[in-house]
Amino acid sequence: MPRVPVRIELRREHSRLRPSDGPWVRRRAVSKQWGPPDPSALACVTDHRGTPLAWGLYSPESDIVVRLLCFGAAPPPEDWLERRIAAALRGRAALGLGVSPGRAEPGAAPGEPTKGPMTTGVRMINTEGDGLPGLVADRYRDDWVLQITTAAMAARQAELTSCLKEHVHGRFFVLHPPAAAEREGFAAAPLALSGPDGAPLAEPEPLEFLEHGLRFRVPAPPSQKTGAYFDQRDNRRIIAELAASHGGPLLDLGCHVGGFAIHAARAGVDAVGLDQSAPVLALARANAELNQVSERTSWVRGDLFGPLDDPALDRVFGTIVVDPPKIATSRRDLGRAIKAMRACVRRVSERLAPDGALALCSCSHHLGREHLDEMLPRGLGLGWTRILSLGPGPDHPVQLGHGEGEYLRVNVYQRR
Ligand SMILES: C[S@@+](CC[C@H](N)C(=O)[O-])C[C@H]1O[C@@H](n2cnc3c(N)ncnc32)[C@H](O)[C@@H]1O
């Protein structure tokens, strides 16, 4: 039974709703609303005279009251969720991503695919970029991890699980990040863990995936995001190639389960990874072993914003990657975040070889490329040039006009 839509009337000054303004309607733009505070209802957004302009998902308690699904007076078709999920999956297949892994050769180690794609860790659904606000779905070979971050998607969990079930041949994890649940006012359910037969899982094996032919394992249930950072997949390969061309060792700050370091080691250079989390470093070490690059890699537990005084870091590196967590959640955090990053960059740039490459990463929407440029030390006789401006891979599409969907920036500089 379709729910009665909620009607949201915009203030006169916000009544020119244009696709180029993005898909979010914030509370300050709303003058009146009619209907129960029910996130499973669709919202019809009207101008100040009551003329329908657009339709979207309704989050009654959030500052983002509506996330638009379509413009115009007509509501989206009843099966919009199913259609959009199908379109997202078709889109990945057309990119050569997210297709079923091949069968293992007889005698291959358990879980080791030897035929089929070289990448089996893929973002299959990327929120607004796939027209599915509040929903992320990452595929780890046969296992899927869903992340639900809005009240409207949480209200549709049963429906979307049923749409996805036929595509999932392994385990199925559903995450409700507590901060999102609080902001959106939905009850964060405990992690739902089930096996292929729907039976509960006690001690799950790590999630495993291939990335450009390398094997990685990340914790299950996931401890950071959905488990891995697929957005940096292609950047890990590009920077490993740069590191191999230079020939000097690579320093991977904020290494998580070893991505940049292991790619570089496979490309033939020594690599040191640093992270503050002991469990992810244990997996980084295990991943190096899985890929037979243990001899080329070393791992340090430490604070990337700290003095970096571990003896393993006291050398000259040909390539340095600084990939911190999200350090500016709002514009207000910018000053502090830039200051912390600048101090880190100053420390590491003293250890960068001439002609070496420094990759500065930001996964904070508010910390843009121009801010990364500002972090480089100047006036010390060092010259820098920006040689690459990278972003997330093609499985992280961004909806046109949705500036907030732009978050990952990786600027690569060469020291001259
Ligand atoms: C964005 S992730 C890095 C992703 C990783 N480079 C990759 O390619 O998969 C940020 C990492 O920084 C780590 N981290 C957070 N705060 C840190 C700190 N102060 N010092 C060192 N590592 C930190 C987190 O544990 C996480 O692994």
PDBQT file of the ligand as one rigid body, heavy atoms in Angstrom, charges set to zero:
ROOT
HETATM    1  C1  LIG A 501      41.470   7.223   5.151  1.00  0.00    +0.000 C 
HETATM    2  S1  LIG A 501      42.101   5.904   6.021  1.00  0.00    +0.000 S 
HETATM    3  C2  LIG A 501      43.501   5.458   5.088  1.00  0.00    +0.000 C 
HETATM    4  C3  LIG A 501      43.213   4.496   3.965  1.00  0.00    +0.000 C 
HETATM    5  C4  LIG A 501      44.427   3.809   3.442  1.00  0.00    +0.000 C 
HETATM    6  N1  LIG A 501      45.498   4.714   3.115  1.00  0.00    +0.000 N 
HETATM    7  C5  LIG A 501      44.088   2.957   2.247  1.00  0.00    +0.000 C 
HETATM    8  O1  LIG A 501      44.618   3.203   1.166  1.00  0.00    +0.000 OA
HETATM    9  O2  LIG A 501      43.297   2.018   2.425  1.00  0.00    +0.000 OA
HETATM   10  C6  LIG A 501      42.845   6.677   7.388  1.00  0.00    +0.000 C 
HETATM   11  C7  LIG A 501      43.701   5.772   8.269  1.00  0.00    +0.000 C 
HETATM   12  O3  LIG A 501      44.349   6.582   9.237  1.00  0.00    +0.000 OA
HETATM   13  C8  LIG A 501      44.370   5.908  10.480  1.00  0.00    +0.000 C 
HETATM   14  N2  LIG A 501      44.510   6.947  11.491  1.00  0.00    +0.000 N 
HETATM   15  C9  LIG A 501      43.542   7.730  12.045  1.00  0.00    +0.000 A 
HETATM   16  N3  LIG A 501      44.105   8.651  12.852  1.00  0.00    +0.000 NA
HETATM   17  C10 LIG A 501      45.454   8.435  12.808  1.00  0.00    +0.000 A 
HETATM   18  C11 LIG A 501      46.576   9.048  13.428  1.00  0.00    +0.000 A 
HETATM   19  N4  LIG A 501      46.426  10.104  14.244  1.00  0.00    +0.000 N 
HETATM   20  N5  LIG A 501      47.800   8.561  13.162  1.00  0.00    +0.000 NA
HETATM   21  C12 LIG A 501      47.955   7.495  12.337  1.00  0.00    +0.000 A 
HETATM   22  N6  LIG A 501      46.930   6.876  11.718  1.00  0.00    +0.000 NA
HETATM   23  C13 LIG A 501      45.700   7.350  11.947  1.00  0.00    +0.000 A 
HETATM   24  C14 LIG A 501      43.103   5.106  10.511  1.00  0.00    +0.000 C 
HETATM   25  O4  LIG A 501      43.268   3.979  11.376  1.00  0.00    +0.000 OA
HETATM   26  C15 LIG A 501      42.956   4.715   9.029  1.00  0.00    +0.000 C 
HETATM   27  O5  LIG A 501      43.538   3.471   8.806  1.00  0.00    +0.000 OA
ENDROOT
TORSDOF 0
